[in-house]
Amino acid sequence: MHRLRKNMPAATGFAFLVMMGGSASLLGSAQNPPGHTFAPDKVHVTEQDRGQTVRLHADDILVVSLQSDPSGGLRWVVDEVDGSVVRQLGRSKFHEAGEPTGSGVRQTLRFVGVSRGKTPLTLGYGGLQDNDDQPVRSYTIEVETEGAFHCH
């Protein structure tokens, strides 16, 4: 089983909020001590993780980052996923790859758990205007979730 985790620092903007007259109660919750915010862990996957199984804790966000060419009319879309286990969080985003010239753009899609379970997550890469149902490429990982994502 493959697991990639990057912890996000909690309460990074707390000091700034206090200096600006903000209230710590805006950041805290009943489950977090005063002055601490909830920051979900992000599990990052890329092309190298194709075919792997990725495990998500209940408060994890799965971040899939793949090369894309939106200016050429190509992008990644969800082809297959059990929506009762995993759902996409928001819309996909595009950003410069930050790699050598000509490497293009990276498209990022985020997903969270809906319930405990296991599902394939298959993304298809194709044209926005194509009437053909067959993608140019596909990307599949197996996602295993421990439970539903819930923001604190």
PyMOL CGO cylinders between C-alpha atoms (Angstrom):
from pymol import cmd
from pymol.cgo import CYLINDER

trace = [
    CYLINDER, 0.00, 0.00, 0.00, 1.32, 3.43, -0.95, 0.3, 1, 1, 1, 1, 1, 1,
    CYLINDER, 1.32, 3.43, -0.95, 0.87, 6.45, 1.30, 0.3, 1, 1, 1, 1, 1, 1,
    CYLINDER, 0.87, 6.45, 1.30, 2.24, 9.92, 0.75, 0.3, 1, 1, 1, 1, 1, 1,
    CYLINDER, 2.24, 9.92, 0.75, 1.60, 12.52, 3.45, 0.3, 1, 1, 1, 1, 1, 1,
    CYLINDER, 1.60, 12.52, 3.45, 2.61, 16.10, 3.87, 0.3, 1, 1, 1, 1, 1, 1,
    CYLINDER, 2.61, 16.10, 3.87, 1.57, 17.76, 7.10, 0.3, 1, 1, 1, 1, 1, 1,
    CYLINDER, 1.57, 17.76, 7.10, 0.29, 21.29, 6.91, 0.3, 1, 1, 1, 1, 1, 1,
    CYLINDER, 0.29, 21.29, 6.91, 1.29, 23.67, 9.73, 0.3, 1, 1, 1, 1, 1, 1,
    CYLINDER, 1.29, 23.67, 9.73, -1.60, 24.71, 11.95, 0.3, 1, 1, 1, 1, 1, 1,
    CYLINDER, -1.60, 24.71, 11.95, -2.41, 28.28, 12.90, 0.3, 1, 1, 1, 1, 1, 1,
    CYLINDER, -2.41, 28.28, 12.90, 0.12, 29.89, 10.56, 0.3, 1, 1, 1, 1, 1, 1,
    CYLINDER, 0.12, 29.89, 10.56, -1.91, 33.07, 10.37, 0.3, 1, 1, 1, 1, 1, 1,
    CYLINDER, -1.91, 33.07, 10.37, -2.89, 33.22, 14.05, 0.3, 1, 1, 1, 1, 1, 1,
    CYLINDER, -2.89, 33.22, 14.05, -0.27, 35.79, 15.09, 0.3, 1, 1, 1, 1, 1, 1,
    CYLINDER, -0.27, 35.79, 15.09, -1.21, 38.04, 12.19, 0.3, 1, 1, 1, 1, 1, 1,
    CYLINDER, -1.21, 38.04, 12.19, -4.90, 37.86, 13.08, 0.3, 1, 1, 1, 1, 1, 1,
    CYLINDER, -4.90, 37.86, 13.08, -4.20, 38.74, 16.71, 0.3, 1, 1, 1, 1, 1, 1,
    CYLINDER, -4.20, 38.74, 16.71, -1.99, 41.68, 15.67, 0.3, 1, 1, 1, 1, 1, 1,
    CYLINDER, -1.99, 41.68, 15.67, -4.77, 42.91, 13.37, 0.3, 1, 1, 1, 1, 1, 1,
    CYLINDER, -4.77, 42.91, 13.37, -7.32, 42.73, 16.18, 0.3, 1, 1, 1, 1, 1, 1,
    CYLINDER, -7.32, 42.73, 16.18, -8.88, 39.44, 15.10, 0.3, 1, 1, 1, 1, 1, 1,
    CYLINDER, -8.88, 39.44, 15.10, -10.43, 37.07, 17.57, 0.3, 1, 1, 1, 1, 1, 1,
    CYLINDER, -10.43, 37.07, 17.57, -8.94, 33.69, 18.35, 0.3, 1, 1, 1, 1, 1, 1,
    CYLINDER, -8.94, 33.69, 18.35, -12.47, 32.33, 18.62, 0.3, 1, 1, 1, 1, 1, 1,
    CYLINDER, -12.47, 32.33, 18.62, -12.80, 32.77, 14.86, 0.3, 1, 1, 1, 1, 1, 1,
    CYLINDER, -12.80, 32.77, 14.86, -10.03, 30.23, 14.37, 0.3, 1, 1, 1, 1, 1, 1,
    CYLINDER, -10.03, 30.23, 14.37, -10.65, 27.73, 17.14, 0.3, 1, 1, 1, 1, 1, 1,
    CYLINDER, -10.65, 27.73, 17.14, -13.32, 25.10, 17.54, 0.3, 1, 1, 1, 1, 1, 1,
    CYLINDER, -13.32, 25.10, 17.54, -14.53, 22.82, 20.29, 0.3, 1, 1, 1, 1, 1, 1,
    CYLINDER, -14.53, 22.82, 20.29, -12.07, 20.17, 19.07, 0.3, 1, 1, 1, 1, 1, 1,
    CYLINDER, -12.07, 20.17, 19.07, -9.06, 22.46, 18.79, 0.3, 1, 1, 1, 1, 1, 1,
    CYLINDER, -9.06, 22.46, 18.79, -7.36, 24.37, 21.62, 0.3, 1, 1, 1, 1, 1, 1,
    CYLINDER, -7.36, 24.37, 21.62, -7.73, 28.16, 21.42, 0.3, 1, 1, 1, 1, 1, 1,
    CYLINDER, -7.73, 28.16, 21.42, -5.35, 29.62, 18.88, 0.3, 1, 1, 1, 1, 1, 1,
    CYLINDER, -5.35, 29.62, 18.88, -5.14, 26.46, 16.74, 0.3, 1, 1, 1, 1, 1, 1,
    CYLINDER, -5.14, 26.46, 16.74, -6.84, 25.94, 13.43, 0.3, 1, 1, 1, 1, 1, 1,
    CYLINDER, -6.84, 25.94, 13.43, -7.72, 22.70, 11.76, 0.3, 1, 1, 1, 1, 1, 1,
    CYLINDER, -7.72, 22.70, 11.76, -5.44, 21.99, 8.81, 0.3, 1, 1, 1, 1, 1, 1,
    CYLINDER, -5.44, 21.99, 8.81, -6.21, 18.75, 6.98, 0.3, 1, 1, 1, 1, 1, 1,
    CYLINDER, -6.21, 18.75, 6.98, -3.32, 16.61, 5.81, 0.3, 1, 1, 1, 1, 1, 1,
    CYLINDER, -3.32, 16.61, 5.81, -2.81, 16.49, 2.07, 0.3, 1, 1, 1, 1, 1, 1,
    CYLINDER, -2.81, 16.49, 2.07, -1.90, 13.26, 0.33, 0.3, 1, 1, 1, 1, 1, 1,
    CYLINDER, -1.90, 13.26, 0.33, -0.14, 14.13, -2.94, 0.3, 1, 1, 1, 1, 1, 1,
    CYLINDER, -0.14, 14.13, -2.94, 0.01, 11.82, -5.97, 0.3, 1, 1, 1, 1, 1, 1,
    CYLINDER, 0.01, 11.82, -5.97, 1.49, 12.35, -9.44, 0.3, 1, 1, 1, 1, 1, 1,
    CYLINDER, 1.49, 12.35, -9.44, 2.13, 10.37, -12.63, 0.3, 1, 1, 1, 1, 1, 1,
    CYLINDER, 2.13, 10.37, -12.63, 4.63, 8.17, -10.77, 0.3, 1, 1, 1, 1, 1, 1,
    CYLINDER, 4.63, 8.17, -10.77, 1.85, 6.85, -8.49, 0.3, 1, 1, 1, 1, 1, 1,
    CYLINDER, 1.85, 6.85, -8.49, -0.25, 5.41, -11.34, 0.3, 1, 1, 1, 1, 1, 1,
    CYLINDER, -0.25, 5.41, -11.34, -1.65, 2.01, -10.39, 0.3, 1, 1, 1, 1, 1, 1,
    CYLINDER, -1.65, 2.01, -10.39, -0.87, 2.41, -6.68, 0.3, 1, 1, 1, 1, 1, 1,
    CYLINDER, -0.87, 2.41, -6.68, -3.26, 2.18, -3.71, 0.3, 1, 1, 1, 1, 1, 1,
    CYLINDER, -3.26, 2.18, -3.71, -3.57, 5.39, -1.71, 0.3, 1, 1, 1, 1, 1, 1,
    CYLINDER, -3.57, 5.39, -1.71, -5.02, 5.39, 1.80, 0.3, 1, 1, 1, 1, 1, 1,
    CYLINDER, -5.02, 5.39, 1.80, -6.87, 8.42, 3.17, 0.3, 1, 1, 1, 1, 1, 1,
    CYLINDER, -6.87, 8.42, 3.17, -7.60, 9.11, 6.81, 0.3, 1, 1, 1, 1, 1, 1,
    CYLINDER, -7.60, 9.11, 6.81, -10.96, 10.76, 7.47, 0.3, 1, 1, 1, 1, 1, 1,
    CYLINDER, -10.96, 10.76, 7.47, -9.45, 14.27, 7.49, 0.3, 1, 1, 1, 1, 1, 1,
    CYLINDER, -9.45, 14.27, 7.49, -7.13, 13.87, 4.50, 0.3, 1, 1, 1, 1, 1, 1,
    CYLINDER, -7.13, 13.87, 4.50, -7.44, 15.61, 1.16, 0.3, 1, 1, 1, 1, 1, 1,
    CYLINDER, -7.44, 15.61, 1.16, -6.16, 13.67, -1.86, 0.3, 1, 1, 1, 1, 1, 1,
    CYLINDER, -6.16, 13.67, -1.86, -4.34, 16.01, -4.27, 0.3, 1, 1, 1, 1, 1, 1,
    CYLINDER, -4.34, 16.01, -4.27, -3.78, 14.60, -7.77, 0.3, 1, 1, 1, 1, 1, 1,
    CYLINDER, -3.78, 14.60, -7.77, -1.34, 16.70, -9.82, 0.3, 1, 1, 1, 1, 1, 1,
    CYLINDER, -1.34, 16.70, -9.82, -0.79, 15.73, -13.46, 0.3, 1, 1, 1, 1, 1, 1,
    CYLINDER, -0.79, 15.73, -13.46, 0.71, 17.40, -16.54, 0.3, 1, 1, 1, 1, 1, 1,
    CYLINDER, 0.71, 17.40, -16.54, -1.89, 19.00, -18.75, 0.3, 1, 1, 1, 1, 1, 1,
    CYLINDER, -1.89, 19.00, -18.75, -2.21, 21.22, -21.82, 0.3, 1, 1, 1, 1, 1, 1,
    CYLINDER, -2.21, 21.22, -21.82, -5.31, 23.40, -21.37, 0.3, 1, 1, 1, 1, 1, 1,
    CYLINDER, -5.31, 23.40, -21.37, -4.15, 25.86, -24.06, 0.3, 1, 1, 1, 1, 1, 1,
    CYLINDER, -4.15, 25.86, -24.06, -4.22, 22.91, -26.48, 0.3, 1, 1, 1, 1, 1, 1,
    CYLINDER, -4.22, 22.91, -26.48, -7.74, 22.04, -25.34, 0.3, 1, 1, 1, 1, 1, 1,
    CYLINDER, -7.74, 22.04, -25.34, -6.68, 19.04, -23.24, 0.3, 1, 1, 1, 1, 1, 1,
    CYLINDER, -6.68, 19.04, -23.24, -7.49, 18.42, -19.59, 0.3, 1, 1, 1, 1, 1, 1,
    CYLINDER, -7.49, 18.42, -19.59, -8.06, 15.66, -17.02, 0.3, 1, 1, 1, 1, 1, 1,
    CYLINDER, -8.06, 15.66, -17.02, -11.63, 14.72, -16.06, 0.3, 1, 1, 1, 1, 1, 1,
    CYLINDER, -11.63, 14.72, -16.06, -13.02, 12.10, -13.71, 0.3, 1, 1, 1, 1, 1, 1,
    CYLINDER, -13.02, 12.10, -13.71, -13.98, 9.00, -15.71, 0.3, 1, 1, 1, 1, 1, 1,
    CYLINDER, -13.98, 9.00, -15.71, -14.68, 6.58, -12.87, 0.3, 1, 1, 1, 1, 1, 1,
    CYLINDER, -14.68, 6.58, -12.87, -15.06, 6.82, -9.10, 0.3, 1, 1, 1, 1, 1, 1,
    CYLINDER, -15.06, 6.82, -9.10, -17.58, 5.49, -6.60, 0.3, 1, 1, 1, 1, 1, 1,
    CYLINDER, -17.58, 5.49, -6.60, -19.15, 8.74, -5.42, 0.3, 1, 1, 1, 1, 1, 1,
    CYLINDER, -19.15, 8.74, -5.42, -20.40, 7.07, -2.27, 0.3, 1, 1, 1, 1, 1, 1,
    CYLINDER, -20.40, 7.07, -2.27, -16.75, 6.54, -1.20, 0.3, 1, 1, 1, 1, 1, 1,
    CYLINDER, -16.75, 6.54, -1.20, -14.85, 9.54, -2.67, 0.3, 1, 1, 1, 1, 1, 1,
    CYLINDER, -14.85, 9.54, -2.67, -15.93, 12.87, -4.13, 0.3, 1, 1, 1, 1, 1, 1,
    CYLINDER, -15.93, 12.87, -4.13, -14.13, 15.67, -5.93, 0.3, 1, 1, 1, 1, 1, 1,
    CYLINDER, -14.13, 15.67, -5.93, -13.57, 18.78, -3.82, 0.3, 1, 1, 1, 1, 1, 1,
    CYLINDER, -13.57, 18.78, -3.82, -14.15, 21.89, -5.93, 0.3, 1, 1, 1, 1, 1, 1,
    CYLINDER, -14.15, 21.89, -5.93, -12.98, 22.38, -9.47, 0.3, 1, 1, 1, 1, 1, 1,
    CYLINDER, -12.98, 22.38, -9.47, -9.61, 21.43, -10.87, 0.3, 1, 1, 1, 1, 1, 1,
    CYLINDER, -9.61, 21.43, -10.87, -6.91, 24.13, -10.97, 0.3, 1, 1, 1, 1, 1, 1,
    CYLINDER, -6.91, 24.13, -10.97, -4.13, 24.79, -13.44, 0.3, 1, 1, 1, 1, 1, 1,
    CYLINDER, -4.13, 24.79, -13.44, -0.68, 26.15, -12.57, 0.3, 1, 1, 1, 1, 1, 1,
    CYLINDER, -0.68, 26.15, -12.57, 2.75, 26.40, -14.17, 0.3, 1, 1, 1, 1, 1, 1,
    CYLINDER, 2.75, 26.40, -14.17, 4.72, 23.19, -13.74, 0.3, 1, 1, 1, 1, 1, 1,
    CYLINDER, 4.72, 23.19, -13.74, 7.80, 25.02, -12.45, 0.3, 1, 1, 1, 1, 1, 1,
    CYLINDER, 7.80, 25.02, -12.45, 9.99, 22.61, -14.38, 0.3, 1, 1, 1, 1, 1, 1,
    CYLINDER, 9.99, 22.61, -14.38, 12.25, 23.18, -17.40, 0.3, 1, 1, 1, 1, 1, 1,
    CYLINDER, 12.25, 23.18, -17.40, 10.80, 25.19, -20.29, 0.3, 1, 1, 1, 1, 1, 1,
    CYLINDER, 10.80, 25.19, -20.29, 8.35, 23.24, -22.39, 0.3, 1, 1, 1, 1, 1, 1,
    CYLINDER, 8.35, 23.24, -22.39, 7.15, 21.09, -19.50, 0.3, 1, 1, 1, 1, 1, 1,
    CYLINDER, 7.15, 21.09, -19.50, 3.74, 22.76, -19.62, 0.3, 1, 1, 1, 1, 1, 1,
    CYLINDER, 3.74, 22.76, -19.62, 1.12, 23.13, -16.98, 0.3, 1, 1, 1, 1, 1, 1,
    CYLINDER, 1.12, 23.13, -16.98, 0.04, 20.93, -14.08, 0.3, 1, 1, 1, 1, 1, 1,
    CYLINDER, 0.04, 20.93, -14.08, -3.62, 20.31, -13.39, 0.3, 1, 1, 1, 1, 1, 1,
    CYLINDER, -3.62, 20.31, -13.39, -4.58, 19.67, -9.78, 0.3, 1, 1, 1, 1, 1, 1,
    CYLINDER, -4.58, 19.67, -9.78, -7.74, 17.83, -8.73, 0.3, 1, 1, 1, 1, 1, 1,
    CYLINDER, -7.74, 17.83, -8.73, -8.67, 17.37, -5.05, 0.3, 1, 1, 1, 1, 1, 1,
    CYLINDER, -8.67, 17.37, -5.05, -10.75, 14.58, -3.52, 0.3, 1, 1, 1, 1, 1, 1,
    CYLINDER, -10.75, 14.58, -3.52, -12.06, 13.69, -0.06, 0.3, 1, 1, 1, 1, 1, 1,
    CYLINDER, -12.06, 13.69, -0.06, -13.59, 10.63, 1.52, 0.3, 1, 1, 1, 1, 1, 1,
    CYLINDER, -13.59, 10.63, 1.52, -17.37, 10.33, 1.76, 0.3, 1, 1, 1, 1, 1, 1,
    CYLINDER, -17.37, 10.33, 1.76, -17.47, 7.03, 3.66, 0.3, 1, 1, 1, 1, 1, 1,
    CYLINDER, -17.47, 7.03, 3.66, -15.24, 4.11, 4.60, 0.3, 1, 1, 1, 1, 1, 1,
    CYLINDER, -15.24, 4.11, 4.60, -14.47, 2.05, 1.51, 0.3, 1, 1, 1, 1, 1, 1,
    CYLINDER, -14.47, 2.05, 1.51, -12.35, 1.42, -1.53, 0.3, 1, 1, 1, 1, 1, 1,
    CYLINDER, -12.35, 1.42, -1.53, -12.78, 2.65, -5.10, 0.3, 1, 1, 1, 1, 1, 1,
    CYLINDER, -12.78, 2.65, -5.10, -10.77, 3.03, -8.27, 0.3, 1, 1, 1, 1, 1, 1,
    CYLINDER, -10.77, 3.03, -8.27, -10.24, 6.65, -9.26, 0.3, 1, 1, 1, 1, 1, 1,
    CYLINDER, -10.24, 6.65, -9.26, -9.79, 6.90, -13.01, 0.3, 1, 1, 1, 1, 1, 1,
    CYLINDER, -9.79, 6.90, -13.01, -9.08, 10.19, -14.76, 0.3, 1, 1, 1, 1, 1, 1,
    CYLINDER, -9.08, 10.19, -14.76, -9.28, 10.55, -18.53, 0.3, 1, 1, 1, 1, 1, 1,
    CYLINDER, -9.28, 10.55, -18.53, -7.20, 13.04, -20.48, 0.3, 1, 1, 1, 1, 1, 1,
    CYLINDER, -7.20, 13.04, -20.48, -8.78, 14.44, -23.59, 0.3, 1, 1, 1, 1, 1, 1,
    CYLINDER, -8.78, 14.44, -23.59, -10.11, 17.38, -25.52, 0.3, 1, 1, 1, 1, 1, 1,
    CYLINDER, -10.11, 17.38, -25.52, -12.78, 19.72, -24.26, 0.3, 1, 1, 1, 1, 1, 1,
    CYLINDER, -12.78, 19.72, -24.26, -14.54, 19.77, -27.63, 0.3, 1, 1, 1, 1, 1, 1,
    CYLINDER, -14.54, 19.77, -27.63, -14.20, 16.09, -28.55, 0.3, 1, 1, 1, 1, 1, 1,
    CYLINDER, -14.20, 16.09, -28.55, -17.40, 14.12, -28.97, 0.3, 1, 1, 1, 1, 1, 1,
    CYLINDER, -17.40, 14.12, -28.97, -15.36, 10.94, -28.70, 0.3, 1, 1, 1, 1, 1, 1,
    CYLINDER, -15.36, 10.94, -28.70, -15.81, 9.20, -25.35, 0.3, 1, 1, 1, 1, 1, 1,
    CYLINDER, -15.81, 9.20, -25.35, -12.31, 7.70, -25.47, 0.3, 1, 1, 1, 1, 1, 1,
    CYLINDER, -12.31, 7.70, -25.47, -9.65, 9.76, -23.67, 0.3, 1, 1, 1, 1, 1, 1,
    CYLINDER, -9.65, 9.76, -23.67, -6.18, 10.24, -25.13, 0.3, 1, 1, 1, 1, 1, 1,
    CYLINDER, -6.18, 10.24, -25.13, -4.68, 8.84, -21.89, 0.3, 1, 1, 1, 1, 1, 1,
    CYLINDER, -4.68, 8.84, -21.89, -5.94, 7.62, -18.56, 0.3, 1, 1, 1, 1, 1, 1,
    CYLINDER, -5.94, 7.62, -18.56, -4.66, 7.61, -14.99, 0.3, 1, 1, 1, 1, 1, 1,
    CYLINDER, -4.66, 7.61, -14.99, -5.93, 5.20, -12.33, 0.3, 1, 1, 1, 1, 1, 1,
    CYLINDER, -5.93, 5.20, -12.33, -5.19, 4.78, -8.64, 0.3, 1, 1, 1, 1, 1, 1,
    CYLINDER, -5.19, 4.78, -8.64, -7.06, 2.79, -5.99, 0.3, 1, 1, 1, 1, 1, 1,
    CYLINDER, -7.06, 2.79, -5.99, -8.33, 4.97, -3.14, 0.3, 1, 1, 1, 1, 1, 1,
    CYLINDER, -8.33, 4.97, -3.14, -9.06, 3.47, 0.26, 0.3, 1, 1, 1, 1, 1, 1,
    CYLINDER, -9.06, 3.47, 0.26, -10.76, 5.75, 2.77, 0.3, 1, 1, 1, 1, 1, 1,
    CYLINDER, -10.76, 5.75, 2.77, -11.16, 5.38, 6.51, 0.3, 1, 1, 1, 1, 1, 1,
    CYLINDER, -11.16, 5.38, 6.51, -14.27, 7.55, 6.62, 0.3, 1, 1, 1, 1, 1, 1,
    CYLINDER, -14.27, 7.55, 6.62, -15.94, 10.78, 5.66, 0.3, 1, 1, 1, 1, 1, 1,
    CYLINDER, -15.94, 10.78, 5.66, -14.01, 14.04, 5.47, 0.3, 1, 1, 1, 1, 1, 1,
    CYLINDER, -14.01, 14.04, 5.47, -15.31, 16.64, 7.87, 0.3, 1, 1, 1, 1, 1, 1,
    CYLINDER, -15.31, 16.64, 7.87, -13.89, 20.07, 8.49, 0.3, 1, 1, 1, 1, 1, 1,
    CYLINDER, -13.89, 20.07, 8.49, -13.43, 21.04, 12.13, 0.3, 1, 1, 1, 1, 1, 1,
]
cmd.load_cgo(trace, "trace")
